[in-house]
Structures are given as C-alpha cells and as structure tokens.
Amino acid sequence: MQYLKIITSIIGLCSSMVFSQHYTTSSTALEGKEFPKVDTERNVQLKVYFPDAKSVVLEGGDGMKNLQSSATKDKDGFWNITTSPMEIGFHYYWFNVDGKRTNDPNTELYFGYGQPTSGIEVPSGEDFFFEKNVKHGKIVDHTLYSEVTRGKRNFKVYLPPNYGTEKLPVLYLYHGTGEDITGWEKQGYIRNILDNLFAEKKAKEMIVVMDYGVALNPEQEKKPDDYPRTVVSAKNLDKIVVQELIPYIENTYKTNGKKAIAGLSRGSYQAMLIGANHPGLFSAIGSFSPVIYEGTESEPFKELPISALLKSKQKPFFFIGIGEKEEARFFEFNQAIITYFNQNKYPYSQYTSPQTYHEWLTWRRCLYRFAQNIFK
C-alpha cells in the first residue's frame, strides 16, 4: 500500500510538471516575473502576495465578463488564482482585495479605465504586431498650446523608418474612453504593426499623429461626464485638428498634404465627425468599433454629420471594423452606418475581427487592414 502511494505521488508530481510546462509567461509581465501565465488552452494562472488579505477576487474588462476564476491563499501569504479559458487578445484586469481595487504587481501598467491598470495578453497565434528584424520607426512626444481648450495638449507622433527621404501623408489617430495617448503605443503596438507593414511593402509609409481624445475648456470640464459633453469634446477636437494640429504637423514635419483620420470606440465617433465635416481634407476615415452619440430613433446621426460625405465631390475611403464578440450596442451602431451607406450607395469597407471583443486585438487588426488601404 505504501509503495502504491509513493508511485501515485510520483505520477501526480510528474503530471503536474508536464502540465506546468504548457504555461508561458504573458508578454505583459514585468521583466523577471513569472506570472501571469497562460497555457495552450488559454487558462491563466496568477500569483500575488497579499498576506493580510481575507478575500482576493479577479476582475477585469470586456473580454473577461464570462470568465470563471478561483483564488486560494497559501501558508506564505501568496494568493494563487486560476481561471477558465480566457478570450484571445489584450485584457485589462485588477484584483478586488478586501473591497479595494488593486493592480497586479507582476505586470506592466497600462492607462485604461481612467487610471493605470494591469493587462494580460492572451496569444492569438498572430505575429503581425510583434517586433521583428526590420527597420524601425520612432515615436516622438509633442506638446502644443490650444486656444480652443485654453491649455497645453500632449500628443505623440510616429515617424516611419525612412522619414526624411520624402514628404509623407499623415494619419490622425484616436484612442478610446478611459485611455490616453499611450494606448496606441503600448497596448496597440502601433510601431511594430507599421514597421512590419512597411518592411513587407504592404502599406505606404506614413506619419501617424496620436492625439488626446478629450478636448474641453475649463468651464466645459465642470459639466457632467456624459454623452452631451462627449459631443462637445468631439466638436472641439474638430477645431483643434483643423485649426491647430494639422498646421503644427505640417510646419514641423515633411508632409505631402494627404491626410486620413481614424479612431477606436469613442475615437471612432471623433474620427467620423471630423472626417465627415471635412471630406475634402481627409482621403480616408477609419471607424474601429463604431460608436454614435446622441442619436435618436428618428435621427440616428443627429450629432454626426455623416450626410456631408454624400454631398462631397470627393468620397473618402470609409473603413468600418468590429470585433465578432462585441456587445450588441456596438453592432447596432455598426449596422446603422452600413444601412445608411447601402441606402445611399456610398462605398465602404467592412471588417469583422474573428473571436475578439471590444479590446486591443480587434483594433490592432483594424489598423493593420486600414493602413494597407490608404494613401494609395
């Protein structure tokens, strides 16, 4: 009997070792950290040191809403959390530690949900956003003073590997609600995506301006943070882009006058509003996970001048992308735009990202496709 127990223990230990070998550390983990880990079935393991905690619960963003997890505390004060298979892509997450939201000390922090937040990457098997052995562009920080908001505005500019050899087109690109100008750089891997596309000759080299998606003057900032204020902010952005940002970029960099605009989620609304208001200025508009604010049943585009595209002599290329598993409301917004374009025979390009939610893998895929179809 004792011999059987020993054999059973050895088999169990070996099985555990084999099982553990299927786990790899997430790309979002800090250097030298082992956790979080993801296995080949997308199950996740996390290990955090909260010795005085009585309760630790894993919480997170859109792609984790249906996730099941369990947490146990060991004798050394570490909490070991395991999950059911997680969705592919990038997911914000945090811990509820005795009622207090707490980040994972093992990961990089990303600005999401209005504050620095932990993130995990669940591999999809794609490498289009990986850093490869190609020539690399760079991202530069900028600040300008805006008369519209009566304050300084920060933004980032991506310059392609061969910048300086010729005049280039410019893409103006916006992030989503609760994020900032670091989103496309950190969560979006924009440098890797574009570096790889340019190396493969799949896209025209371009400059990308990653502007901040909130534009309110001191009085407007005091208003409730609701949809009407979001519309006001978008209208202010329209003025900033046309009157301040574009002149700044064209005075600072070697540009050829060609421009496109795109954004994700709230940024999609901003891109559509600005692009539709100036169809002669932008040759392409990208709407990633489209959102429409302040629409009504009788006037779905009450605060979105999309009809201006129909009246314009120039017809900007219009790209609409959405994740296959996004919430119904985003599909409703998506369908409203498609229906309108179909009814009015306006050309557009539709893309559905397989197996993804309202998160960064969806938007990376959208950018990857959009960038290949502009400035031709």
Secondary structure, DSSP 8 states (H G I E B T S, - for coil): -HHHHHHHHHHHHHHHHHHHTT-EE-TTB-TT---SEE-TT--EEEEEE-TT-S-EEEEESGGGTT--EEEEE-TTSEEEEEES---SEEEEEEEEETTEEE--TTB-EEEETTEEEEEEEE--S--TTS--SS---EEEEEEEEETTTTEEEEEEEEE-TTTTSS-EEEEEEE--TT--TTHHHHTS-HHHHHHHHHHTT-S---EEEEE-S----HHHHTS-SSHHHHHHHHHHHHHIIIIIIHHHHHHHS-EEEEEEEEEETHHHHHHHHHHHH-TTT-SEEEEES----S--SS-TTTT--THHHHH-SS--EEEEEEETT--HHHHHHHHHHHHHHHHTT---EEEEETT--SSHHHHHHHHHHHHTTS--
